[in-house]
Amino acid sequence: MPSSGSSPAIKLMQITDCHLFADADGRLMGVDTSQTLDWVLELARSLPSPDRLLLTGDLAQDGTPDSYRLLRERIAPLNVPSHWICGNHDNALAMAEALADQPQTLSKRIVMGSWQLLMLHSQVEGEVGGALAEAELELVERSLRAFKGHSLICMHHHPLAVGSQWMDRIAIANQQQLWERLALAQGQVILLCGHVHQHQERRHQGVTLLTTPATCFQFAPLSDSFGVTEEMPGLRTLELYDDGSFDTQVHRVSPHELTINRELMGY
């Protein structure tokens, strides 16, 4: 939704699907995921500084405390408060251990003027696909009933088909329960996801769904089976306005060259 032109209530930056290893030289499908994250963070530093940094899952590939410490180290120069959620590859306990001195990083609800930010846990332990536990759905319902402003809801897994059969099989399994609660919103709602490793913007039942390029490699869109593209890593910026309008843009790194080992397909 285009902005009204008023001063933004808050500026946000989303970084997603880093797939880091404890070893900074770790590779996934031949991609040095620490290096590609550095490319994205270089890009981030070239943009206006956001008020908050949103990290929306699959932050680690090996789920070790050291992989999350590596991420903390990499984003520290941005000097921006961050909020983290787990993806299917993450380990919630290891993430919490690495962030023990920063409990606000794992906050579930943050009020920012006329907007509230909800950070939902969609991971199902041992599964690639996701679901929202009853406690997460209750948080959504309670927050939407009580808050008269607008809502940005972050989760790793997508709650709406994105047109890739294999990916849509590993979306949020109980997405209809979420959509029933979203109808309670008293203002605008944006859903912000990772997981799909591609840029999409969709509207459904008056809600905007945004997905964002990964900091490593990108999945082929509109694909029946797993595939990757040569598109470069990226990030998303958002500006949220008091009246519920917003501006958003995807930024991609350049002029780096990404090399993917297609003999190691799978993630």
C-alpha positions in Angstrom: 0.0 0.0 0.0 1.6 3.3 -1.0 2.3 5.8 1.8 0.2 8.9 2.5 3.4 11.0 2.5 3.3 11.7 6.2 6.4 11.1 8.4 7.0 7.3 8.9 6.2 6.0 12.3 9.0 3.5 12.1 11.7 2.3 9.7 12.3 -1.4 9.6 14.8 -3.7 7.8 14.2 -7.5 7.3 17.1 -10.0 6.9 16.1 -13.6 6.5 17.3 -17.1 5.8 21.0 -16.7 6.5 21.7 -20.5 7.0 24.8 -19.8 9.0 27.2 -22.4 10.4 29.3 -22.3 13.6 32.3 -22.4 11.2 32.4 -19.1 9.4 33.6 -21.0 6.3 30.5 -23.3 6.2 28.9 -23.8 2.9 25.4 -24.7 1.7 25.1 -25.9 -1.9 28.6 -24.6 -2.3 27.6 -21.1 -1.1 29.6 -19.5 1.6 26.6 -18.3 3.7 28.7 -16.2 6.0 30.2 -14.3 3.0 26.9 -13.7 1.4 25.5 -12.4 4.7 28.5 -10.0 4.8 27.5 -8.8 1.3 23.9 -8.1 2.5 25.1 -6.3 5.6 27.4 -4.2 3.4 24.3 -3.3 1.4 22.4 -2.6 4.7 25.1 -0.2 5.8 24.7 1.8 2.6 21.0 2.4 3.3 19.3 4.7 5.8 19.6 3.2 9.3 16.4 1.5 10.4 14.8 1.7 13.8 14.6 -2.1 14.1 16.1 -5.1 12.4 13.9 -8.1 11.9 15.5 -11.5 11.5 12.9 -14.0 10.3 14.2 -17.5 10.5 16.6 -20.1 9.2 19.2 -17.9 10.7 21.4 -21.0 11.3 21.8 -24.1 9.2 23.4 -26.2 12.0 21.4 -24.7 14.9 24.5 -24.2 17.2 25.0 -21.5 19.7 28.1 -20.5 17.9 26.2 -19.9 14.7 23.9 -17.4 16.5 26.9 -15.8 18.1 28.4 -15.4 14.6 25.2 -13.7 13.5 25.3 -11.4 16.5 28.9 -10.4 15.7 28.0 -9.7 12.1 25.0 -7.5 12.7 26.6 -5.6 15.7 28.1 -2.8 13.5 24.6 -1.8 12.4 23.9 -0.8 16.0 20.2 -1.4 15.7 17.8 -3.2 18.1 17.0 -6.6 16.6 14.1 -9.1 16.9 14.7 -12.8 16.0 12.4 -15.7 15.3 13.2 -19.4 14.4 12.9 -21.1 11.1 12.7 -24.8 10.5 16.5 -25.2 10.6 16.9 -23.2 13.8 17.3 -24.4 17.4 15.3 -22.3 19.7 17.2 -23.3 22.8 20.6 -22.6 21.2 19.3 -19.2 19.9 18.1 -18.3 23.4 21.4 -19.3 24.9 23.3 -17.1 22.4 20.9 -14.2 23.2 20.6 -14.7 27.0 22.0 -11.2 27.7 19.5 -9.6 25.2 16.1 -11.0 26.2 14.3 -8.2 24.4 15.6 -9.7 21.1 13.2 -12.6 21.6 10.2 -10.4 22.6 6.9 -11.6 21.2 5.1 -8.2 21.0 6.5 -4.8 20.6 4.3 -1.6 20.4 5.7 1.1 18.2 3.3 4.1 18.2 0.3 3.3 16.0 1.8 -0.1 15.1 2.3 -3.3 17.0 4.9 -5.9 16.0 4.1 -9.6 16.7 6.9 -12.1 16.4 5.4 -15.6 15.9 7.0 -19.0 16.3 5.9 -21.2 13.4 8.6 -23.9 13.8 7.5 -27.5 14.3 10.4 -29.4 15.8 11.7 -32.0 13.4 9.6 -30.8 10.5 10.4 -28.6 7.5 6.8 -27.3 7.4 5.4 -25.1 10.0 2.3 -24.6 12.2 1.2 -22.0 14.8 0.7 -23.5 18.3 -2.4 -22.5 20.2 -0.4 -20.0 22.3 0.7 -18.2 19.1 -2.8 -18.0 17.8 -4.0 -16.7 21.2 -1.3 -14.0 21.1 -2.6 -12.9 17.7 -6.2 -12.9 18.8 -5.6 -11.1 22.1 -3.3 -8.5 20.5 -5.6 -7.8 17.5 -8.7 -7.4 19.8 -6.9 -5.1 22.2 -4.9 -2.9 19.8 -6.7 -0.2 17.9 -3.8 0.5 15.5 -2.1 -1.5 12.8 -0.1 -4.7 13.0 3.0 -6.1 11.4 3.1 -9.9 12.0 6.4 -11.7 11.4 6.7 -15.5 11.1 9.1 -17.7 9.2 6.7 -20.0 7.3 4.3 -18.5 4.9 0.5 -18.7 5.6 -0.6 -18.4 2.0 0.2 -20.3 -1.2 3.1 -18.7 -3.2 2.7 -20.7 -6.3 5.5 -23.3 -5.9 4.0 -26.7 -5.2 6.9 -28.1 -3.2 7.2 -25.0 -1.1 3.4 -24.7 -0.5 3.5 -28.2 1.0 5.8 -26.9 3.7 3.9 -23.7 4.6 1.9 -23.2 7.8 -0.3 -26.2 8.1 -3.1 -24.6 10.1 -3.1 -21.3 8.2 -6.9 -21.1 8.2 -6.9 -20.7 12.0 -4.6 -17.7 11.6 -6.7 -16.1 8.9 -9.8 -16.4 11.1 -8.0 -14.4 13.8 -6.7 -11.8 11.3 -10.3 -10.8 10.6 -10.3 -9.3 14.1 -7.8 -6.6 13.2 -8.9 -3.0 13.9 -6.3 -1.6 11.5 -4.1 -2.6 8.6 -2.2 -5.9 8.8 1.1 -6.9 7.1 2.4 -10.4 7.3 6.2 -10.6 6.8 7.8 -14.0 6.2 11.0 -15.7 5.3 11.3 -19.4 4.2 10.5 -19.0 0.5 13.8 -17.5 -0.5 12.2 -15.1 -3.0 10.5 -11.7 -3.3 6.7 -11.8 -3.4 4.0 -9.4 -2.5 0.4 -10.7 -2.3 -3.0 -9.4 -1.0 -5.5 -11.7 0.6 -8.6 -10.8 2.6 -7.4 -7.3 3.0 -4.0 -8.4 4.3 -0.6 -7.8 2.6 1.8 -10.8 2.6 5.5 -10.0 1.9 8.3 -12.5 1.4 11.9 -11.5 1.1 15.0 -12.8 -0.7 17.4 -14.9 1.5 20.9 -13.7 2.3 22.2 -16.8 0.6 20.6 -18.3 -2.6 17.1 -17.9 -4.0 14.5 -20.6 -4.8 13.0 -20.8 -8.3 9.5 -19.2 -8.3 6.4 -21.0 -9.5 8.2 -24.3 -9.5 6.7 -27.8 -8.9 10.0 -29.1 -7.4 13.0 -27.7 -5.6 15.1 -25.4 -7.7 17.3 -22.3 -7.4 18.0 -19.3 -9.5 20.9 -17.0 -10.1 19.2 -14.0 -8.4 21.4 -12.3 -5.9 20.8 -12.2 -2.1 18.9 -9.2 -0.7 17.0 -7.6 2.1 13.7 -5.7 2.6 13.1 -2.3 4.0 9.7 -1.0 5.2 8.4 2.4 6.3 5.2 2.2 8.4 3.0 5.3 8.6 0.6 6.3 11.3 -2.5 6.0 9.0 -1.7 2.3 8.2 -0.1 3.0 4.9 3.5 1.8 4.2 6.3 1.8 1.7 8.5 -1.3 1.1 11.4 -2.1 -1.2 13.6 -5.1 -1.8 17.3 -4.3 -2.2 19.8 -6.8 -3.8 23.5 -7.0 -3.5 25.9 -6.1 -6.4 28.4 -6.4 -8.0 29.3 -9.7 -6.3 29.1 -13.1 -8.1 27.2 -16.0 -6.6 28.4 -19.5 -7.4 26.0 -22.4 -6.6 27.0 -26.1 -6.7 23.9 -27.6 -8.4 25.3 -31.1 -7.7 24.5 -30.5 -4.0 20.8 -29.6 -4.6 18.7 -29.5 -1.5 18.7 -27.5 1.7 
